[in-house]
Amino acid sequence: MLHTGLTSDKWSSFSIDKQILMIANEMNRAKNWIEKKDFEKVLHCYERALELLDLTVNSSKNRSLVNELMRFRELLATEYIHKVNNTEQNLKLFKVLLSLSLESYNIYN
């Protein structure tokens, strides 16, 4: 586990909006590392985002949201596997993630 001290129980105690915002934070960190051209750290951010996504999927009872999160996870995993280090692509994924929660989107904007 990359997020030491984070358990499934603790993660599931957060609202889905907060969970999405914390995943979005990892995406934002990745963007910053892409701009600094530290691609190893980009991969670490994506790994942490994938871990948080897995925790979110496992704790959610909303099947339609789970389906959307799994689609998002597939897109992020593709970026990770192919080592795509493009700020525009990262921003697109970031916006897609925030669109899954109106509250998260409103907090960010």
C-alpha positions in Angstrom: 0.0 0.0 0.0 1.4 3.4 -1.0 -0.7 5.4 1.3 0.7 4.1 4.6 -1.8 4.1 7.4 -4.8 4.4 5.1 -7.2 1.5 5.6 -10.3 0.6 3.7 -12.4 1.5 6.7 -10.8 4.9 7.1 -11.1 5.6 3.4 -14.8 4.6 3.3 -15.5 7.0 6.2 -14.8 9.9 3.7 -17.6 11.2 1.5 -17.4 10.2 -2.2 -16.8 13.9 -2.9 -13.8 14.0 -0.6 -12.5 10.7 -2.1 -12.7 12.1 -5.6 -10.9 15.3 -4.5 -8.1 13.3 -3.0 -7.7 11.3 -6.2 -7.8 14.6 -8.1 -5.0 15.9 -5.9 -2.8 13.1 -7.1 -3.7 14.0 -10.7 -2.8 17.6 -10.0 0.6 16.5 -8.5 1.3 14.5 -11.6 0.6 17.5 -13.8 3.1 19.5 -11.7 5.8 16.8 -12.1 5.1 16.6 -15.9 5.8 20.3 -16.1 9.0 19.8 -14.2 9.9 16.8 -16.4 10.3 14.4 -13.5 8.5 11.5 -15.1 9.3 9.0 -12.4 7.4 11.1 -9.9 4.5 11.3 -12.4 4.3 7.5 -12.3 4.3 7.5 -8.5 1.4 10.0 -8.5 -0.6 7.8 -11.0 0.2 4.8 -8.8 -1.2 6.5 -5.8 -4.3 7.7 -7.8 -4.9 4.1 -8.9 -4.7 2.9 -5.3 -7.2 5.5 -4.2 -9.5 4.6 -7.1 -9.4 1.0 -6.0 -10.3 1.9 -2.5 -13.1 4.0 -3.7 -14.5 1.3 -6.0 -14.3 -1.2 -3.2 -16.1 1.0 -0.7 -18.8 2.4 -3.0 -22.3 1.0 -3.1 -23.3 3.2 -6.0 -23.1 0.8 -9.0 -23.4 3.5 -11.7 -20.6 5.5 -10.1 -18.5 2.4 -9.7 -18.9 1.7 -13.5 -17.8 5.3 -14.3 -14.8 5.1 -11.9 -13.7 1.8 -13.5 -13.8 3.5 -16.9 -11.8 6.3 -15.5 -9.4 3.8 -14.0 -8.9 2.2 -17.3 -8.0 5.5 -18.9 -5.6 6.4 -16.1 -4.0 2.9 -16.2 -3.4 3.4 -20.0 -1.6 6.7 -19.3 0.5 4.9 -16.6 1.4 1.9 -18.8 2.3 3.9 -21.8 4.1 6.5 -19.7 2.1 9.4 -21.4 3.5 12.6 -19.9 1.3 15.2 -21.5 -0.2 18.0 -19.4 -3.2 18.3 -21.8 -4.1 14.6 -21.4 -3.6 14.8 -17.7 -6.0 17.9 -17.6 -8.6 16.0 -19.6 -8.5 13.1 -17.2 -8.6 15.5 -14.2 -11.7 17.1 -15.6 -13.4 13.8 -16.3 -12.7 12.7 -12.7 -14.1 15.9 -11.2 -17.2 15.5 -13.5 -18.1 12.4 -11.6 -19.0 14.4 -8.5 -20.8 17.8 -8.8 -19.7 18.8 -5.3 -16.1 18.0 -6.1 -16.3 19.9 -9.3 -17.9 22.9 -7.5 -15.3 22.9 -4.8 -12.4 22.9 -7.3 -14.0 25.6 -9.4 
